[in-house]
């Protein structure tokens, strides 16, 4: 069995566990039968808005679609995950391209994200965002302007970073004369649903066809943890 079961395998296992036909799963999720069938056979994946729809209608945390087994309650967990951008979960918004790294690990104490920043101004970005925890942003390429609720804007260049309280309103935009910047962000919080919260801060702006289908490459995720009997 592959170390990274596809989204199709996870959905098929979930449907089998609950005793649903494809039509029943379609009725419950609101996603067409033809789309679900193609996903289960790894001929399609789902755009982020459809993954969100799936999690809401089937009453599953979206983070559970990128999950492994429970952590040990005490001691060394011996967890390890190699972060490769090709394996990342990508979420596209008008302002950013997010690449969520190491998504096969569940209940992470921190969430690593590589982000491509396209927004050029605060007016283009919109309202400042806020969420639980703290975060560190390190500029990998280009330059950014960091806007925060209680401080004057600050410009950061490649090799520089900033650590902030994430509950404080904040926004990152590309600096003047910089078309696009790339940053590495590390978000940390005691909230176990941090990843889900981060993924729903912005409405997704990814292009999709009429059935909300994305490219045919399977989304690499870990097996969904089945509920206890």
C-alpha positions as a printed Julia matrix, in Angstrom:
229×3 Matrix{Float64}:
   0.0    0.0     0.0
   1.27   3.49   -0.8
   2.69   5.52    2.09
   0.47   8.35    0.91
  -3.05   7.04    0.17
  -4.89   9.3    -2.25
  -7.98  11.32   -1.52
  -9.86   8.81   -3.68
  -8.87   5.91   -1.45
  -9.83   7.84    1.67
 -13.27   8.72    0.3
 -13.85   5.16   -0.86
 -12.89   3.8     2.58
 -15.15   6.33    4.28
 -18.07   5.45    2.01
 -17.5    1.72    2.57
 -17.27   2.16    6.33
 -20.59   4.02    6.4
 -22.26   1.59    4.02
 -23.13   4.21    1.39
 -23.46   3.84   -2.34
 -21.93   6.51   -4.55
 -25.4    7.98   -5.04
 -25.99   8.16   -1.29
 -22.66   9.87   -0.77
 -23.48  12.27   -3.59
 -26.85  13.13   -2.02
 -25.23  13.74    1.37
 -22.24  15.72    0.12
 -23.87  17.63   -2.73
 -21.07  16.56   -5.09
 -22.11  14.85   -8.37
 -21.84  11.07   -8.63
 -19.64  11.38  -11.72
 -17.18  13.6    -9.83
 -17.03  11.3    -6.8
 -16.46   8.28   -9.05
 -13.57   9.97  -10.84
 -12.03  11.07   -7.52
 -12.27   7.53   -6.11
 -10.46   6.21   -9.19
  -7.78   8.94   -8.87
  -8.7   10.54  -12.18
  -9.62  13.83  -10.48
  -9.07  15.6    -7.21
 -11.28  18.29   -5.64
 -10.78  22.02   -5.4
 -10.53  23.45   -1.91
 -14.1   24.78   -1.9
 -15.37  21.27   -2.72
 -13.2   19.75    0.02
 -14.72  22.27    2.43
 -18.22  21.4     1.18
 -17.46  17.71    1.65
 -16.22  18.19    5.21
 -19.21  20.32    6.19
 -21.9   18.13    4.64
 -20.4   14.87    5.91
 -19.58  16.4     9.31
 -15.84  15.74    9.0
 -13.1   18.2     9.94
 -11.25  19.2     6.8
  -8.0   18.52    8.67
  -9.17  14.9     9.09
  -8.72  14.5     5.34
  -5.0   15.02    5.89
  -4.61  12.92    9.02
  -2.83   9.98   10.48
  -3.5    8.04   13.67
  -3.7    9.5    17.16
  -0.54  10.76   18.79
   0.87   9.05   21.83
  -0.43  10.85   24.9
   2.96  10.94   26.63
   6.63  10.57   25.81
   8.41  10.67   22.47
   6.04  10.54   19.51
   8.91   9.84   17.07
   6.94  11.61   14.37
   8.71  12.76   11.25
   7.58  14.27    7.98
   9.62  15.41    4.98
   8.29  18.69    3.6
   8.14  18.68   -0.19
   6.19  21.3    -2.07
   4.98  18.7    -4.57
   3.26  16.91   -1.66
   1.79  20.07   -0.15
  -1.9   20.91   -0.05
  -2.31  24.01   -2.19
  -4.97  26.64   -1.5
  -5.26  29.56   -3.93
  -6.85  32.89   -3.04
  -6.81  36.23   -4.88
  -4.0   37.43   -2.55
  -1.95  34.32   -1.93
  -0.98  30.81   -3.01
  -0.66  28.74    0.17
   1.29  25.47    0.3
   0.46  23.61    3.52
   3.43  21.38    4.32
   3.57  18.02    6.12
  -0.2   17.62    6.08
  -0.08  13.9     6.81
   0.68  14.75   10.46
  -2.41  15.26   12.57
  -2.74  17.59   15.57
   0.51  19.39   14.83
   1.75  21.89   17.4
   2.74  24.16   14.54
   1.61  24.55   10.94
   4.33  25.24    8.31
   3.15  27.1     5.21
   4.99  28.35    2.15
   3.12  31.33    0.74
   3.4   33.24   -2.51
   2.17  36.78   -1.95
   0.6   38.65   -4.85
  -1.44  41.41   -3.16
   0.27  44.75   -3.77
  -1.53  46.96   -1.23
  -3.63  46.83    1.91
  -6.66  48.06   -0.04
  -6.23  45.15   -2.45
  -5.71  42.72    0.44
  -8.84  43.74    2.35
  -9.47  43.51    6.09
  -6.66  42.5     8.42
  -6.88  38.84    9.45
  -6.48  37.35   12.93
  -6.48  33.86   14.37
  -5.34  32.08   17.51
  -1.69  31.58   18.41
   1.55  33.12   17.22
   3.46  33.01   13.94
   6.86  33.58   12.42
   7.19  34.73    8.8
  10.55  34.51    7.01
  11.04  36.08    3.56
  12.58  33.63    1.07
  12.27  35.68   -2.13
  11.33  39.28   -2.87
  10.22  41.85   -0.3
   7.02  42.27    1.73
   5.31  44.94    3.78
   3.87  43.71    7.08
   0.79  45.54    8.31
  -0.27  44.98   11.92
  -3.03  46.37   14.08
  -0.85  48.12   16.66
   2.38  48.94   14.79
   3.48  50.97   11.78
   4.04  48.96    8.58
   7.49  47.41    8.25
   9.27  46.27    5.08
  11.16  42.96    5.11
  13.55  41.66    2.47
  14.87  38.18    1.67
  16.59  36.72    4.72
  14.54  38.76    7.2
  11.59  37.67    9.32
   9.02  38.78   11.86
   7.38  37.08   14.86
   3.91  38.29   15.84
   0.87  37.55   17.99
  -1.58  36.09   15.47
  -4.58  37.39   17.46
  -3.48  40.88   16.39
  -4.88  41.93   13.02
  -2.22  41.46   10.34
  -1.62  41.32    6.59
   1.35  40.63    4.33
   1.58  42.32    0.93
   4.28  42.48   -1.75
   6.51  45.54   -1.41
   6.76  48.26   -4.05
   8.5   47.08   -7.24
   8.05  43.45   -6.19
   5.57  41.53   -8.33
   5.5   38.48   -6.07
   7.18  37.43   -2.84
   7.66  33.99   -1.29
   7.69  33.48    2.47
   7.86  30.59    4.91
   5.36  30.89    7.74
   5.23  28.86   10.94
   1.94  29.17   12.84
   1.55  27.75   16.33
  -1.46  27.48   18.63
  -2.92  25.34   21.41
  -6.05  25.13   19.24
  -6.13  21.69   17.59
  -8.24  23.09   14.74
  -5.61  25.7    13.81
  -5.03  24.28   10.32
  -8.76  24.27    9.53
  -9.05  27.84   10.85
  -6.14  29.01    8.7
  -7.56  27.36    5.59
 -10.91  29.13    5.98
  -9.66  32.67    6.7
  -9.93  33.65    3.03
 -12.52  32.58    0.5
 -10.76  30.38   -2.06
 -10.2   31.92   -5.46
  -9.06  28.83   -7.31
 -10.37  28.41  -10.81
 -12.71  25.44  -11.29
 -15.07  24.08  -13.88
 -18.82  23.7   -13.42
 -18.45  20.62  -11.22
 -15.64  22.13   -9.14
 -13.07  19.71  -10.51
  -9.34  20.33  -10.44
  -6.35  18.75  -12.16
  -6.2   15.0   -12.44
  -3.15  14.51  -10.19
  -4.32  12.8    -6.97
  -4.12  14.84   -3.8
  -1.65  13.13   -1.48
  -3.09  12.7     1.99
  -3.0   10.21    4.8
  -5.67   7.65    5.64
  -8.74   8.98    7.42
  -8.89   7.79   11.01
 -12.01   5.7    11.4
 -14.33   6.35   14.32
 -14.14   3.9    17.21
 -16.82   1.21   17.13
